[in-house]
């Protein structure tokens, strides 16, 4: 492949995949999302690599650098934060490469919503609490389909991970309450820069978290986690129950 899209992971240098780090080490050109990707990931690259920060580039400029590199027979890596498939805007880049006849591949990465759960030592899918995870964002400059408004998604009362929305925290909490299932006492956690050395965790409820966020000055690079999985009684998994038989183990009693 001439171009590789690589998920950088949430920030911790060791949370990029082995394959992703190898692709970085082989790259002649790296175009990375400088506003989100921890620059420490660039330590995987070789000394003579050409590095471009896409935070200062347009789509056409990104494609032009990519095209020029491919024409010279160079290996190009497009480094995205977390996993490229979640809010990575990679489809528009791949469509441009298709038009140019440039081949590419995608190396997945560890998303920040997973790193946030790890930072909290929590499990999203607790029996009798929630078996579903909703990954979404509050509508801002990027529109959201009407059927995916937070107030509508909130009617399910599932474990929820809300990206790119902490700067609109009051609106987010109002939308969640409008769903009629979550209450002001529903637990909320904010994880800022999950897995980075400067990671911070803030806890509260739908009724209190906005004030916490405002007091702490959290306005970006933070994940909003909502739901009973953060603080709730739950049933034990049947998978390890001693009276449960499955294809690998007979019930003990």
C-alpha positions, 0 to 999 in steps of 0.5 A: 500500500502507498498510504497508511492511515494509522490510529495513534491511540488515545495519547499514551505512547505505548497504546499505539498498536505494534503494527501502527508503531511499525508503520510509523517507523517505516514512514518517509512522510507523516501527516499527523493531527497535531491538535489531538495526537500526542507528539510523543508518538513521533518518537517512533519515526526515523531521523529523516522523516518529513513531518506535517501537522494537519492542524494547519492544513486543508484537505486539499493540502493534505492530499497534495503532500500525500500525492507528492510523496507517493509520486516519489515512491515514498511511504506516507502515514496519515496519523489520526488520534484514537481510532481513525474510524471515529470522528476521524474524517478519513472517508473524505481523504480516502475518496480523494485518494481513490480519485487519484488511484492511490492505494491505502490501508487503515491500521485501527487504534485504541479509542479514547472512549476505551482509554477513559473506561480504563482510567476509571476502572469501569466496565461499560456492559454490566449485566442488569445495568446496560448491555449497550454503548452509545458513542455520539456527540452533541450537535455543534458546527457539525450537524447531527441527524434529527434521529440522533439528537442526544435527547432521543439517544438518551431515551435508551438509558444506556452507557453513553460516551460523548465526544467533542462536547465538553465545551457545551456541557450545560446543553449536553446535560439538558439534552440527556435529561430531556430523554426522560430516562436519565435523572439529575442523579445519574452518574457522570465522569469526565476524563480529560486527555485520557492516558496522557501524563496530564490526564484528569478525572472529574466526577459528578452527576447530570445535575452537578457536572456542569458546575465542576467542568466550569470550575475546572476550566475543562473545555477540550480533549475530554470524554463525557461518560454517562450511565449506571455503569459508573456507580450501580449494583449489577448482576454477576456474569453468567459466564463464570457462574458455577451453575452455568454450563457452556461448551468449555465447562460443565456446571459445578453444581 
